[in-house]
Each structure stands twice: as C-alpha cells, then as structure tokens.
Amino acid sequence: MMTFALQITIGMVIIAAILNVYRLIKGPDAPDRVLALDTLYINTIGLIVLLGISLGTRMYLEGALLIAVMGFIGTVALAKYLKRGSVIE
Amino acid sequence: MNPIAEYAMVALLLTGGFFSLVGAIGLARLPDFYTRLHGPTKATTVGIGAIVIASMVFFGSRGEGLEISELLITVFLFITAPISANFLAKAAMHMGIVPFEETRGNTWDQ
C-alpha cells in the first residue's frame, strides 16, 4: 500500500511541476515567472524527498535543505531586482 | 513496518500530493498575478510540508532514531514562503501590474 501511495504522490508532484513550467513559459509578466520558479523549487524539494523515501536512504535530505535555502535567497534577490532595479544598493 | 506508522505515512503522502497539485493548478489557471499568488504560497507549502513529514515518519519508524533535518526543512519552508510572497507582491505593485477587473476598486464601500 505504501509503494502505491508513493507512486501516486510522485505522479501528482510531477504533474504539479509540469504545470509550473507551463506558467514559467507562458507567464505574461516577470513576477509571474519568478513565482513559477519559486513554486518549481518547492516542488523539487518534494521530489527529492520522495526519491529518498523510495530508495530508502537519508542521503538526499541535505540536498533538499540546500535547495530550500538557496531557492529562498534567489527568490528574494529576483524580487528585489524587479522592485529596485538592483539587488544590492 | 508498524501498521499505524504506515497508515499515517500514506495519509500524509496523499495529502501532500493533493495539496501540491491544487497549488500548481491554481498557479496555472487563476486570472491575474495577485490571485495566482495564493496557490503556491499556501497550498504548495502545506503539501510539501506534509510530504517531508511523511519522510520523517518513514525514517523514524525504521528504528534508526529520530533526526530533525526534515523538521528543519519544513520549518524553513513555512517561515520563508510568506516572506517571498510579500516581496513578490510588493514588486508587482511597484511594477504597476493591473489586477483582474472583478477585483479592482474599493468594492466594500457601495
């Protein structure tokens, strides 16, 4: 039962990532694309954690934590650039 | 594997997949940027938090002892999602992106 639920969840998160890529390509303005990138890295954390569960190893969790930190910094830098025209004033 | 832990993990996994899918559908289908901001910042955060906590239940029930790195990821996501949403909304307002017609104006004083 757990393997089946894991496969269903992996499918759902992959469909969510595909919808994020659709918004990343289509998005009419720049903040839409930044928001799509933000959601895409959050879904990538989910996929990495699901990969770690299905392989039975904890090795990938540090990668997920690193993606969480770096993705937040990237989103803040891009939003700051969109608002001010420069990242560090 | 303990059956109670297995049921809890299956429930957390399905909840997480459902909420992240709902957030992505909201990001793809809602009409303008300000409404689109709702999907990823709330639904996707809860979904990925549930998936990461399912991972914590899985590795905790194998008898290797509890570690807190998953809890660290969840807490970090829950802290940073509103901050990045606030930054993006301020950037969009600064760029002058017009809202959807039905959410324009002060509809509360009529």
Backbone of each chain as ProteinMPNN parsed JSONL, in Angstrom:
{"seq_chain_A": "MMTFALQITIGMVIIAAILNVYRLIKGPDAPDRVLALDTLYINTIGLIVLLGISLGTRMYLEGALLIAVMGFIGTVALAKYLKRGSVIE", "coords_chain_A": {"N_chain_A": [[0.833, -1.202, 0.0], [2.008, 1.167, 0.737], [3.909, 1.569, -1.245], [2.322, 1.949, -3.472], [0.94, 4.335, -2.783], [3.124, 5.999, -2.711], [3.9, 6.001, -5.401], [1.641, 7.237, -6.558], [1.8, 9.749, -5.333], [4.261, 10.685, -6.316], [3.588, 10.91, -9.023], [1.604, 12.935, -8.855], [3.129, 15.148, -7.914], [4.892, 15.443, -10.021], [3.138, 16.164, -12.085], [2.344, 18.616, -11.028], [4.788, 20.005, -11.185], [5.071, 20.125, -13.946], [2.904, 21.792, -14.6], [3.841, 24.104, -13.354], [6.046, 24.679, -14.979], [4.704, 25.253, -17.309], [3.461, 27.687, -16.561], [5.753, 29.143, -16.14], [6.8, 29.378, -18.721], [4.689, 30.626, -20.11], [3.823, 32.827, -18.612], [2.657, 36.162, -18.318], [3.975, 38.449, -17.239], [7.042, 39.554, -15.597], [7.02, 39.042, -12.68], [5.278, 36.847, -12.585], [6.802, 34.817, -13.712], [8.889, 34.644, -11.879], [7.473, 33.805, -9.642], [6.615, 31.309, -10.575], [9.087, 30.013, -10.756], [9.759, 29.964, -8.035], [7.73, 28.264, -6.989], [8.446, 26.018, -8.418], [10.953, 25.28, -7.347], [10.14, 24.584, -4.798], [8.504, 22.377, -5.32], [10.472, 20.731, -6.329], [11.961, 20.142, -4.05], [10.095, 18.483, -2.796], [10.074, 16.334, -4.643], [12.702, 15.4, -4.4], [12.73, 14.536, -1.744], [10.82, 12.498, -1.931], [12.175, 10.778, -3.65], [14.254, 10.041, -1.943], [12.757, 8.625, -0.018], [11.793, 6.472, -1.569], [14.127, 5.202, -2.326], [15.074, 4.568, 0.125], [17.052, 5.858, 1.624], [18.748, 8.347, 3.599], [20.308, 10.204, 2.422], [19.754, 12.238, 0.649], [18.573, 14.346, 1.905], [20.054, 16.496, 2.818], [20.667, 17.761, 0.46], [18.079, 18.61, -0.231], [17.601, 20.469, 1.812], [19.557, 22.346, 1.236], [18.664, 23.235, -1.269], [16.295, 24.454, -0.44], [17.225, 26.647, 1.117], [18.881, 28.079, -0.737], [17.06, 28.55, -2.808], [15.196, 30.239, -1.608], [16.826, 32.494, -1.139], [17.434, 33.162, -3.78], [14.863, 33.802, -4.796], [14.224, 36.062, -3.23], [16.277, 37.787, -4.061], [15.655, 38.086, -6.789], [13.113, 39.278, -6.635], [13.76, 41.634, -5.361], [15.372, 42.752, -7.319], [13.477, 43.153, -9.331], [11.94, 45.065, -8.115], [13.597, 47.256, -7.386], [15.575, 47.521, -9.32], [18.165, 46.884, -8.833], [20.182, 44.507, -7.061], [21.766, 44.672, -4.698], [22.007, 47.611, -2.991]], "CA_chain_A": [[0.0, 0.0, 0.0], [2.858, 2.345, 0.815], [4.551, 1.77, -2.548], [1.297, 2.506, -4.373], [0.734, 5.748, -2.42], [4.343, 6.721, -3.11], [3.853, 6.222, -6.857], [0.606, 8.245, -6.842], [2.299, 11.068, -4.911], [5.299, 11.114, -7.273], [2.875, 11.364, -10.227], [0.963, 14.233, -8.595], [4.131, 16.214, -7.819], [5.44, 15.659, -11.365], [2.139, 16.961, -12.829], [2.433, 19.981, -10.495], [5.992, 20.639, -11.739], [4.807, 20.432, -15.358], [2.056, 22.994, -14.63], [4.684, 25.258, -13.038], [6.845, 25.005, -16.158], [3.774, 25.919, -18.228], [3.316, 29.089, -16.147], [7.065, 29.779, -16.33], [6.968, 29.733, -20.135], [3.606, 31.454, -20.624], [3.594, 33.957, -17.735], [2.695, 37.405, -19.072], [4.902, 39.438, -16.694], [8.203, 38.992, -14.909], [6.733, 38.416, -11.378], [4.691, 35.52, -12.769], [7.867, 33.839, -13.935], [9.61, 34.45, -10.612], [6.6, 32.987, -8.788], [6.664, 29.939, -11.08], [10.375, 29.433, -10.337], [9.652, 29.721, -6.599], [6.942, 27.047, -6.8], [9.172, 24.891, -9.003], [11.961, 24.738, -6.416], [9.476, 23.913, -3.677], [8.118, 21.041, -5.785], [11.685, 19.925, -6.468], [12.249, 19.615, -2.707], [9.202, 17.338, -2.605], [10.514, 15.203, -5.466], [13.947, 14.842, -3.846], [12.385, 13.787, -0.535], [10.154, 11.264, -2.349], [13.236, 9.896, -4.149], [14.93, 9.49, -0.775], [11.901, 7.604, 0.601], [11.663, 5.275, -2.393], [15.4, 4.484, -2.305], [15.352, 4.142, 1.491], [18.273, 6.461, 2.166], [18.584, 9.727, 4.064], [21.435, 10.97, 1.904], [19.334, 13.341, -0.199], [17.891, 15.397, 2.665], [20.916, 17.687, 2.869], [20.437, 18.451, -0.817], [16.782, 19.298, -0.165], [17.755, 21.633, 2.693], [20.356, 23.33, 0.496], [17.801, 23.836, -2.293], [15.355, 25.346, 0.243], [17.897, 27.901, 1.494], [19.333, 28.82, -1.921], [15.893, 29.0, -3.564], [14.636, 31.43, -0.939], [17.706, 33.639, -1.398], [17.265, 33.54, -5.179], [13.579, 34.484, -4.978], [14.307, 37.399, -2.643], [17.133, 38.623, -4.903], [14.935, 38.434, -8.026], [12.048, 40.235, -6.317], [14.431, 42.906, -5.075], [15.794, 43.3, -8.606], [12.292, 43.643, -10.052], [11.378, 46.233, -7.456], [14.515, 48.379, -7.3], [16.488, 47.616, -10.455], [19.471, 46.345, -8.468], [20.0, 43.57, -5.958], [22.358, 45.279, -3.503], [22.132, 49.048, -3.285]], "C_chain_A": [[0.865, 1.25, 0.0], [3.528, 2.638, -0.521], [3.588, 2.401, -3.533], [1.054, 3.989, -4.082], [1.932, 6.595, -2.817], [4.334, 7.008, -4.598], [2.825, 7.277, -7.219], [1.117, 9.635, -6.493], [3.367, 11.586, -5.858], [4.641, 11.607, -8.562], [2.247, 12.727, -10.04], [1.989, 15.359, -8.567], [4.75, 16.481, -9.189], [4.45, 16.461, -12.209], [2.176, 18.416, -12.347], [3.648, 20.708, -11.061], [5.789, 20.992, -13.208], [3.918, 21.664, -15.489], [2.863, 24.235, -14.276], [5.532, 25.66, -14.227], [5.971, 25.685, -17.217], [3.62, 27.397, -17.856], [4.634, 29.829, -16.317], [7.26, 30.195, -17.782], [5.941, 30.774, -20.555], [3.529, 32.816, -19.948], [3.687, 35.325, -18.375], [3.715, 38.406, -18.548], [6.052, 38.747, -15.974], [7.867, 38.411, -13.539], [6.057, 37.056, -11.484], [5.772, 34.458, -12.944], [8.656, 33.594, -12.659], [8.794, 33.578, -9.664], [6.602, 31.531, -9.243], [7.979, 29.27, -10.71], [10.366, 29.084, -8.856], [8.892, 28.426, -6.319], [7.671, 25.826, -7.332], [10.246, 24.374, -8.051], [11.31, 24.085, -5.216], [9.026, 22.509, -4.076], [9.331, 20.14, -5.978], [12.134, 19.359, -5.122], [11.392, 18.383, -2.434], [9.652, 16.128, -3.392], [11.784, 14.567, -4.905], [13.647, 14.022, -2.598], [11.694, 12.469, -0.891], [11.154, 10.263, -2.936], [13.984, 9.243, -2.996], [14.095, 8.428, -0.086], [11.913, 6.335, -0.238], [12.987, 4.526, -2.484], [15.786, 4.04, -0.903], [16.619, 4.717, 2.077], [18.006, 7.899, 2.58], [19.571, 10.674, 3.412], [20.99, 12.243, 1.195], [18.747, 14.506, 0.583], [18.733, 16.657, 2.775], [20.786, 18.474, 1.57], [19.133, 19.215, -0.809], [16.88, 20.55, 0.701], [18.53, 22.747, 1.991], [19.516, 24.02, -0.57], [16.807, 24.791, -1.647], [16.01, 26.687, 0.549], [18.235, 28.718, 0.258], [18.162, 29.324, -2.759], [15.256, 30.216, -2.936], [15.496, 32.658, -1.216], [17.546, 34.106, -2.836], [15.963, 34.279, -5.426], [13.622, 35.897, -4.428], [15.158, 38.311, -3.507], [16.409, 39.034, -6.178], [13.825, 39.439, -7.761], [12.616, 41.615, -6.031], [14.881, 43.574, -6.38], [14.611, 43.861, -9.377], [11.787, 44.933, -9.44], [12.297, 47.452, -7.578], [15.383, 48.565, -8.534], [17.896, 47.193, -10.119], [19.281, 45.469, -7.247], [20.529, 44.157, -4.661], [22.599, 46.751, -3.806], [23.264, 49.634, -2.472]], "O_chain_A": [[0.535, 2.254, -0.63], [3.701, 3.797, -0.897], [3.962, 3.266, -4.325], [0.972, 4.803, -5.002], [1.787, 7.754, -3.208], [4.703, 8.1, -5.03], [3.078, 8.123, -8.078], [0.906, 10.588, -7.243], [3.394, 12.775, -6.178], [5.078, 12.605, -9.136], [2.325, 13.583, -10.921], [1.747, 16.422, -9.14], [5.1, 17.622, -9.494], [4.858, 17.34, -12.968], [2.056, 19.341, -13.15], [3.563, 21.893, -11.384], [6.268, 22.027, -13.672], [4.133, 22.493, -16.374], [2.613, 25.309, -14.823], [5.725, 26.851, -14.472], [6.43, 26.576, -17.932], [3.644, 28.262, -18.731], [4.634, 31.025, -16.61], [7.827, 31.255, -18.049], [6.276, 31.71, -21.28], [3.221, 33.825, -20.582], [4.732, 35.64, -18.945], [4.28, 39.157, -19.344], [6.044, 37.534, -15.769], [8.39, 37.342, -13.225], [6.22, 36.205, -10.609], [5.677, 33.356, -12.404], [9.052, 32.461, -12.383], [9.341, 32.722, -8.968], [6.594, 30.62, -8.416], [7.995, 28.083, -10.383], [10.892, 28.046, -8.453], [9.334, 27.596, -5.525], [7.545, 24.731, -6.783], [10.441, 23.163, -7.947], [11.856, 23.131, -4.662], [9.14, 21.566, -3.293], [9.236, 18.924, -5.81], [12.628, 18.234, -5.053], [11.874, 17.375, -1.917], [9.622, 15.01, -2.879], [11.932, 13.345, -4.927], [14.221, 12.951, -2.399], [11.935, 11.445, -0.252], [11.011, 9.055, -2.75], [14.312, 8.058, -3.046], [14.639, 7.431, 0.388], [12.03, 5.236, 0.305], [12.978, 3.314, -2.702], [16.704, 3.237, -0.734], [17.211, 4.101, 2.963], [17.16, 8.582, 2.002], [19.665, 11.835, 3.81], [21.74, 13.217, 1.135], [18.45, 15.55, 0.001], [18.196, 17.764, 2.82], [20.794, 19.705, 1.578], [19.064, 20.336, -1.314], [16.302, 21.583, 0.361], [18.21, 23.928, 2.128], [19.625, 25.23, -0.767], [16.495, 25.832, -2.225], [15.432, 27.74, 0.28], [17.922, 29.907, 0.193], [18.245, 30.398, -3.356], [14.823, 31.128, -3.64], [14.972, 33.736, -1.496], [17.523, 35.309, -3.096], [15.934, 35.261, -6.167], [13.125, 36.829, -5.06], [14.822, 39.482, -3.683], [16.519, 40.18, -6.613], [13.608, 40.35, -8.56], [12.034, 42.633, -6.408], [14.787, 44.792, -6.531], [14.716, 44.915, -10.005], [11.267, 45.799, -10.143], [11.825, 48.557, -7.844], [15.88, 49.666, -8.772], [18.75, 47.14, -11.003], [18.335, 45.657, -6.482], [19.839, 44.149, -3.642], [23.303, 47.095, -4.755], [23.539, 50.83, -2.57]]}, "seq_chain_B": "MNPIAEYAMVALLLTGGFFSLVGAIGLARLPDFYTRLHGPTKATTVGIGAIVIASMVFFGSRGEGLEISELLITVFLFITAPISANFLAKAAMHMGIVPFEETRGNTWDQ", "coords_chain_B": {"N_chain_B": [[7.32, -2.927, 8.934], [5.643, -0.727, 11.128], [2.09, -0.898, 11.369], [0.46, 1.342, 12.084], [2.169, 3.493, 11.707], [2.508, 3.165, 8.991], [-0.077, 3.666, 7.942], [-0.354, 6.353, 8.748], [1.71, 7.462, 7.292], [0.91, 6.988, 4.643], [-1.433, 8.539, 4.568], [-0.339, 11.102, 4.995], [1.302, 11.334, 2.742], [-0.556, 11.228, 0.59], [-2.13, 13.468, 1.182], [-0.171, 15.461, 0.906], [0.572, 15.244, -1.838], [-1.904, 15.857, -3.048], [-2.361, 18.524, -2.154], [-0.14, 19.88, -3.216], [-0.621, 19.544, -5.919], [-3.05, 20.94, -6.171], [-2.152, 23.537, -5.595], [-0.466, 23.975, -7.804], [-2.301, 23.828, -9.915], [-3.85, 26.037, -9.305], [-1.896, 28.009, -9.693], [-1.585, 27.761, -12.42], [-4.075, 28.337, -13.561], [-5.514, 30.569, -12.506], [-6.74, 34.006, -12.864], [-5.157, 36.55, -12.69], [-2.024, 38.102, -11.536], [-2.112, 38.646, -8.763], [-4.128, 37.026, -7.717], [-3.058, 34.621, -8.485], [-0.928, 34.388, -6.801], [-1.903, 33.222, -4.51], [-2.133, 30.393, -4.696], [0.501, 28.919, -4.837], [1.744, 29.912, -2.467], [0.271, 29.092, -0.271], [-1.127, 26.535, -0.607], [0.797, 24.861, -1.867], [2.9, 25.014, -0.046], [1.869, 23.766, 2.272], [1.477, 21.225, 1.168], [4.072, 20.286, 0.446], [5.237, 20.398, 2.945], [3.756, 18.379, 4.252], [4.623, 16.142, 2.79], [7.339, 16.077, 3.46], [7.163, 15.639, 6.21], [6.018, 13.114, 6.118], [8.211, 11.717, 5.198], [9.78, 11.949, 7.487], [8.271, 10.418, 9.289], [8.512, 7.923, 8.055], [11.351, 7.332, 8.093], [11.696, 7.496, 10.815], [10.181, 5.358, 11.789], [11.637, 3.171, 11.142], [13.342, 2.542, 13.097], [15.817, 3.77, 13.388], [16.26, 5.842, 14.986], [15.258, 9.225, 15.725], [15.633, 11.934, 13.571], [16.24, 15.459, 12.971], [16.382, 16.812, 10.595], [14.443, 16.823, 8.565], [12.366, 18.142, 9.847], [13.563, 20.579, 10.092], [13.681, 21.408, 7.401], [10.907, 21.648, 6.9], [10.111, 23.656, 8.753], [11.684, 25.754, 7.841], [10.634, 26.12, 5.255], [8.006, 26.89, 5.923], [8.496, 29.266, 7.228], [9.746, 30.871, 5.279], [8.042, 31.056, 3.031], [5.802, 33.006, 3.284], [7.371, 35.331, 3.387], [8.702, 35.513, 0.909], [6.452, 35.683, -0.711], [5.393, 38.122, 0.098], [7.458, 39.875, -0.742], [7.296, 39.456, -3.515], [4.696, 40.353, -4.094], [4.96, 43.05, -3.417], [6.862, 43.822, -5.328], [5.374, 43.417, -7.668], [3.31, 45.284, -7.319], [4.846, 47.577, -7.371], [5.784, 47.506, -9.994], [3.447, 48.07, -11.27], [1.413, 46.283, -12.134], [-1.753, 45.573, -13.389], [-4.724, 44.658, -11.635], [-7.085, 41.915, -12.031], [-10.339, 42.491, -13.561], [-12.611, 42.134, -11.862], [-11.627, 42.39, -9.315], [-10.864, 44.96, -8.963], [-10.746, 48.351, -7.631], [-12.604, 49.825, -4.812], [-14.507, 47.688, -3.589], [-15.845, 47.358, -1.256], [-17.094, 49.652, -0.214], [-20.086, 50.521, -1.069]], "CA_chain_B": [[6.961, -1.552, 9.295], [4.491, -0.619, 12.014], [0.908, -0.526, 10.552], [-0.02, 2.699, 12.376], [3.078, 4.412, 11.007], [2.274, 3.05, 7.55], [-1.3, 4.418, 7.624], [-0.075, 7.793, 8.894], [2.566, 7.905, 6.197], [0.114, 7.022, 3.413], [-2.312, 9.714, 4.636], [0.462, 12.321, 4.796], [1.766, 11.394, 1.346], [-1.651, 11.583, -0.324], [-2.456, 14.874, 1.447], [0.856, 16.313, 0.322], [0.437, 15.262, -3.296], [-3.13, 16.579, -3.412], [-2.24, 19.973, -1.959], [0.805, 20.496, -4.163], [-1.293, 19.587, -7.221], [-4.014, 22.052, -6.135], [-1.403, 24.782, -5.717], [0.025, 24.159, -9.174], [-3.446, 24.136, -10.776], [-4.167, 27.434, -9.04], [-0.893, 28.848, -10.36], [-1.726, 27.715, -13.875], [-5.383, 28.684, -14.109], [-6.172, 31.768, -11.992], [-6.678, 35.026, -13.924], [-4.096, 37.554, -12.692], [-0.896, 37.755, -10.671], [-2.411, 38.721, -7.327], [-4.839, 35.807, -7.321], [-2.163, 33.491, -8.693], [-0.017, 34.308, -5.662], [-2.49, 32.441, -3.414], [-1.956, 28.951, -4.81], [1.789, 28.383, -4.382], [2.215, 30.286, -1.15], [-0.421, 28.396, 0.812], [-1.405, 25.117, -0.837], [2.02, 24.099, -2.139], [3.708, 24.93, 1.17], [1.304, 22.699, 3.111], [1.683, 19.93, 0.519], [5.451, 19.824, 0.567], [5.456, 20.138, 4.368], [3.206, 17.06, 4.576], [5.492, 15.106, 2.203], [8.587, 15.999, 4.233], [6.856, 15.0, 7.491], [5.867, 11.684, 5.818], [9.568, 11.158, 5.191], [10.234, 11.828, 8.869], [7.585, 9.253, 9.872], [9.079, 6.708, 7.453], [12.675, 7.006, 8.624], [11.605, 7.333, 12.259], [9.576, 4.078, 12.135], [12.549, 2.066, 10.857], [14.133, 2.249, 14.279], [17.167, 4.322, 13.339], [16.297, 7.067, 15.788], [14.621, 10.362, 15.072], [16.504, 13.073, 13.25], [15.411, 16.652, 12.848], [16.663, 17.586, 9.387], [13.177, 17.041, 7.861], [11.628, 19.188, 10.567], [14.253, 21.826, 9.746], [13.214, 21.806, 6.065], [9.513, 22.089, 6.999], [10.04, 24.946, 9.447], [12.26, 26.771, 6.967], [9.659, 26.426, 4.191], [6.857, 27.609, 6.486], [8.895, 30.633, 7.564], [10.158, 31.688, 4.139], [7.013, 31.22, 1.991], [5.126, 34.313, 3.348], [8.303, 36.428, 3.132], [8.914, 35.667, -0.537], [5.185, 36.149, -1.283], [5.298, 39.562, 0.376], [8.392, 40.557, -1.634], [6.812, 39.406, -4.901], [3.528, 41.225, -4.225], [5.438, 44.427, -3.443], [7.491, 44.056, -6.637], [4.324, 43.529, -8.695], [2.642, 46.576, -7.147], [5.785, 48.611, -7.807], [5.822, 47.488, -11.458], [2.187, 48.554, -11.789], [0.601, 45.261, -12.799], [-3.151, 45.858, -13.077], [-5.474, 43.467, -11.223], [-8.255, 41.405, -12.747], [-11.41, 43.51, -13.487], [-13.56, 41.967, -10.752], [-11.017, 42.703, -8.021], [-10.39, 46.338, -8.974], [-11.551, 49.339, -6.933], [-12.999, 49.553, -3.44], [-15.844, 47.105, -3.701], [-16.518, 47.234, 0.039], [-17.979, 50.778, 0.064], [-21.035, 50.727, -2.15]], "C_chain_B": [[5.675, -1.551, 10.102], [3.248, -0.18, 11.229], [0.38, 0.869, 10.833], [0.856, 3.732, 11.665], [2.848, 4.362, 9.512], [1.018, 3.812, 7.145], [-1.059, 5.917, 7.708], [0.753, 8.291, 7.726], [1.805, 7.975, 4.889], [-0.804, 8.246, 3.406], [-1.535, 11.002, 4.39], [0.928, 12.458, 3.356], [0.646, 11.835, 0.416], [-2.098, 13.024, -0.095], [-1.454, 15.804, 0.779], [0.767, 16.388, -1.19], [-0.773, 16.033, -3.747], [-2.937, 18.077, -3.278], [-1.228, 20.595, -2.915], [0.195, 20.545, -5.556], [-2.306, 20.73, -7.28], [-3.312, 23.392, -6.274], [-0.922, 25.027, -7.124], [-1.118, 24.46, -10.128], [-3.884, 25.575, -10.566], [-3.178, 28.373, -9.699], [-1.128, 28.87, -11.868], [-3.019, 28.334, -14.365], [-5.988, 29.994, -13.618], [-5.877, 32.982, -12.873], [-5.563, 36.035, -13.848], [-3.064, 37.243, -11.617], [-1.276, 37.705, -9.207], [-3.246, 37.539, -6.859], [-3.956, 34.58, -7.496], [-1.193, 33.304, -7.526], [-0.575, 33.425, -4.54], [-2.139, 30.965, -3.487], [-0.626, 28.453, -4.271], [2.123, 28.719, -2.941], [1.478, 29.573, -0.036], [-0.531, 26.901, 0.539], [-0.118, 24.325, -1.05], [2.885, 23.967, -0.895], [3.197, 23.834, 2.09], [1.577, 21.33, 2.505], [3.091, 19.416, 0.704], [5.814, 19.587, 2.03], [4.935, 18.769, 4.77], [4.082, 15.954, 4.01], [6.767, 14.942, 3.031], [8.337, 15.357, 5.596], [6.577, 13.506, 7.304], [7.223, 11.005, 5.757], [10.105, 10.976, 6.604], [9.578, 10.635, 9.556], [8.194, 7.962, 9.348], [10.427, 6.345, 8.062], [12.654, 6.853, 10.134], [11.066, 5.966, 12.641], [10.501, 2.915, 11.785], [13.498, 1.772, 12.005], [15.553, 2.754, 14.225], [17.296, 5.556, 14.209], [15.786, 8.248, 14.986], [15.662, 11.432, 14.783], [15.641, 14.27, 12.892], [15.653, 17.401, 11.545], [15.399, 17.812, 8.562], [12.372, 18.16, 8.518], [12.232, 20.556, 10.271], [13.791, 22.328, 8.378], [11.801, 22.362, 6.141], [9.398, 23.462, 7.639], [10.593, 26.052, 8.562], [11.302, 27.139, 5.845], [8.513, 27.256, 4.738], [7.228, 29.031, 6.876], [9.089, 31.458, 6.299], [9.074, 31.895, 3.096], [6.273, 32.561, 2.109], [6.06, 35.475, 3.044], [8.491, 36.612, 1.634], [7.629, 36.119, -1.221], [5.012, 37.647, -1.087], [6.223, 40.361, -0.545], [7.855, 40.592, -3.058], [5.601, 40.308, -5.093], [3.954, 42.69, -4.251], [6.111, 44.756, -4.77], [6.437, 44.234, -7.723], [3.577, 44.85, -8.567], [3.538, 47.715, -7.608], [5.868, 48.673, -9.332], [4.509, 47.936, -12.08], [1.389, 47.537, -12.568], [-0.856, 45.447, -12.398], [-3.85, 44.573, -12.661], [-6.555, 43.102, -12.231], [-9.435, 42.367, -12.556], [-12.274, 43.379, -12.238], [-12.929, 42.215, -9.398], [-10.484, 44.125, -7.992], [-11.281, 47.233, -8.128], [-11.896, 48.931, -5.521], [-14.413, 48.991, -3.439], [-16.567, 47.049, -2.374], [-17.358, 48.456, 0.373], [-18.886, 51.04, -1.143], [-22.373, 51.199, -1.616]], "O_chain_B": [[4.735, -2.284, 9.795], [3.316, 0.804, 10.493], [-0.105, 1.532, 9.916], [0.361, 4.708, 11.101], [2.971, 5.378, 8.827], [1.019, 4.521, 6.138], [-1.506, 6.67, 6.842], [0.54, 9.395, 7.225], [2.008, 8.899, 4.101], [-0.947, 8.914, 2.382], [-1.999, 11.888, 3.672], [0.95, 13.559, 2.807], [0.843, 12.697, -0.44], [-2.412, 13.733, -1.05], [-1.828, 16.803, 0.165], [0.873, 17.47, -1.768], [-0.703, 16.787, -4.718], [-3.305, 18.831, -4.179], [-1.43, 21.718, -3.378], [0.459, 21.484, -6.308], [-2.42, 21.411, -8.299], [-3.795, 24.282, -6.974], [-0.959, 26.161, -7.602], [-0.953, 25.254, -11.054], [-4.248, 26.263, -11.519], [-3.567, 29.422, -10.211], [-0.893, 29.889, -12.518], [-3.063, 28.82, -15.495], [-6.908, 30.501, -14.259], [-4.86, 32.995, -13.567], [-5.029, 36.378, -14.903], [-3.192, 36.264, -10.88], [-0.82, 36.825, -8.477], [-3.094, 37.09, -5.723], [-4.082, 33.609, -6.749], [-0.697, 32.202, -7.291], [0.188, 32.931, -3.709], [-1.873, 30.342, -2.459], [-0.607, 27.645, -3.342], [2.726, 27.901, -2.247], [2.019, 29.456, 1.064], [-0.085, 26.086, 1.347], [0.048, 23.245, -0.483], [3.534, 22.94, -0.695], [3.985, 23.056, 2.63], [1.874, 20.378, 3.228], [3.297, 18.26, 1.071], [6.601, 18.691, 2.337], [5.584, 18.064, 5.543], [4.275, 14.93, 4.665], [7.222, 13.825, 3.275], [9.184, 14.617, 6.096], [6.855, 12.709, 8.199], [7.38, 9.868, 6.201], [10.79, 9.998, 6.9], [10.23, 9.917, 10.314], [8.376, 7.009, 10.106], [10.638, 5.212, 8.494], [13.501, 6.155, 10.691], [11.429, 5.439, 13.693], [10.178, 1.77, 12.103], [14.345, 0.883, 11.917], [16.418, 2.238, 14.932], [18.319, 6.24, 14.178], [15.863, 8.279, 13.758], [16.467, 11.786, 15.645], [14.466, 14.126, 12.553], [15.176, 18.525, 11.395], [15.263, 18.855, 7.922], [11.781, 19.005, 7.845], [11.524, 21.561, 10.207], [13.538, 23.52, 8.203], [11.499, 23.395, 5.545], [8.682, 24.33, 7.14], [10.05, 27.156, 8.527], [11.159, 28.314, 5.509], [8.085, 28.219, 4.101], [6.373, 29.917, 6.86], [8.657, 32.608, 6.235], [9.173, 32.847, 2.322], [6.12, 33.225, 1.084], [5.625, 36.494, 2.508], [8.445, 37.737, 1.136], [7.686, 36.858, -2.204], [4.547, 38.354, -1.981], [5.828, 41.402, -1.071], [7.94, 41.616, -3.735], [5.476, 40.961, -6.129], [3.396, 43.488, -5.004], [5.945, 45.861, -5.285], [6.576, 45.091, -8.595], [3.244, 45.475, -9.574], [3.059, 48.701, -8.169], [6.004, 49.754, -9.904], [4.447, 48.162, -13.288], [0.75, 47.881, -13.562], [-1.172, 45.477, -11.208], [-3.614, 43.517, -13.248], [-6.885, 43.865, -13.139], [-9.537, 43.001, -11.506], [-12.632, 44.382, -11.619], [-13.648, 42.249, -8.399], [-9.723, 44.473, -7.089], [-12.453, 46.916, -7.924], [-11.54, 47.842, -5.071], [-15.389, 49.729, -3.305], [-17.757, 46.736, -2.33], [-18.276, 48.335, 1.184], [-18.49, 51.697, -2.105], [-23.302, 51.425, -2.392]]}, "name": "protein", "num_of_chains": 2, "seq": "MMTFALQITIGMVIIAAILNVYRLIKGPDAPDRVLALDTLYINTIGLIVLLGISLGTRMYLEGALLIAVMGFIGTVALAKYLKRGSVIEMNPIAEYAMVALLLTGGFFSLVGAIGLARLPDFYTRLHGPTKATTVGIGAIVIASMVFFGSRGEGLEISELLITVFLFITAPISANFLAKAAMHMGIVPFEETRGNTWDQ"}
